Amino acid sequence: MCHVIGRFPFLIAIATIFIAGSMQGISSSIVSTLAVIFVILLGIFFTLIISKILSKTLLKGMPSSFILELPPYRKPQFGKILIRSIFDRTLFVLGRAICAAAPAGLIIWLFANIGINGESLLTIIANFLQPFAQLMGLDGYILTAFILGIPANEIVLPIILMCYLGGNSLVNLEDSVSIGQILVANGWTILTAINVMLFTILHFPCATTLLTIKKETGSLKWTVLSFLLPTVCGILVCMFTNFIWNLIFI
């Protein structure tokens, strides 16, 4: 669930800029809130559908019972609880996040600063992905940002802004108006915003979640499947939305 919560700021920012920004008054906040809720509910719907499909295919016949054994009651020892919470939970998860984020930060910096024939590797990758991204109603830079943002969903928007501004380091703007102006200047429309929100909620889990899945299941197969299933769903939904939009409005 933590990888979903990490996507909320991005969803809220896009809804605020492109949905609430096109309206005035209290209705704009209500509509943008409903848009975020709808996207989240759509993600839950696809989770249930995929779970149902897996239970009828790959997981068919496997036991699904859950047994919880309650330990004997003992008086809580707050010192031990605090220490275990810090070392067994917080530091452990933080360590995984650092292991994933540090190499990714280096890769992003290298891609933004190393160039071939005057073009950065980031631009070359984005241009390569551009035709496929257009089928999803996105652009190459957006798709590149999602791929490079696998360590943490929170860095997807800074990577997008860095690409558009031609910078060599991550950009973190707090002003939604400035962010909106940059996005619109680089071709974003309401369709782009819708597809970005859909792909944000449906695409692959962050690296920390994938590492946790690998540790808990002990299976590379389920880790890869956890990466591929939501990503394929996100791609297909965005392609379908883009097709229907162009069919109606173009």
Buried (B, 14 or more C-beta within 10 A) or exposed (E): EEBBEBBBEBBBBBBBBBBBBEEEEEEBBEBBBEBBEEBBEBBEEBBEEBEEEBEEEEEEEEEEEEEEEEEEEEEEEEEEEEEEEEEEEEEEBEEBBEBBBEEBBEEBEEBBEEEEEEEBBBBBBBEEBBEEBEEBBBBBBBBBBBBBBBBBBBBBBBBBBBBBEEBBEBBEBEEBEEBBEBBBEBEBEEBBBBBBBBBBBBBBBBBBBBBBBBEEEEEEEBBEBBBEBBBBBBBEBBBEBBEEBEEEEE
